[in-house]
Amino acid sequence: MDAQLIAFTGVAAGMVALPGADFTVVVRNALASRTAGLASAFGVAGGLLVHTALAVAGLAAVLVTMPVLFRTVQLLGGAYVLYLGLSALYALRRRPAQDASDTPSGAPEGEPERPAPREFGRALRQGFLTNALNPKAPVLFLSLLPQFVPDGRPPLPRTLLLAALVVVLALIWFPAVALLVDRLGRWLRRPRTARAIEGGSGVALTGLGLALVTGPLLR
């Protein structure tokens, strides 16, 4: 049994499940519909696929060693997360404030309207860009993957395996989060609860975005 592979699986699972912008975006879109939540989840996995591919190809090392390029990615990622946060806060103005058991117009309680293809694509894009523009990911993968390549083994096949494992874990975790939110949707989509979650996600995303935009270079 490969003890290093087992250890990496545990570390990678914790890394994937750690709450952050990815998690917040998936939960927020899953409140709109199951389809939008799953689209965001697959988008996040797609972003991780980009990071793992760059790490395997060695391009992430170039990004990390070039401060200007790295800072550009950091600013782009922060600006996008900030945009999502401000959009969530703005959306509060359009949500009904009543609670009780009033059913939102247009769909029965707990049964939101089915999203249009444009909304599906938007949720997929949000998940992908939130992860792909995360400036911490290249550093994380470059520091993590080599630690689990045994001495004497060819690094490329092992790194490919580890990278694929991260993506598989993301494909398990984030869709599971989206489905759980959808399962709890009858309660979570009540106007007052939905406003609280929308506001909380907006504040969280805005804070993360501001931290990236105004913070020091992440190295």
Salt bridges, closest charged atoms under 4 A:
ASP2 OD2 - ARG153 NH1 3.71
ASP2 OD2 - ARG158 NH1 2.63
ASP99 OD2 - ARG192 NE 3.97
GLU109 OE2 - ARG190 NE 3.14
ASP182 OD2 - ARG34 NE 2.90
ASP182 OD1 - ARG189 NH2 3.13
GLU198 OE2 - ARG28 NE 2.72
GLU198 OE1 - ARG95 NH2 3.25
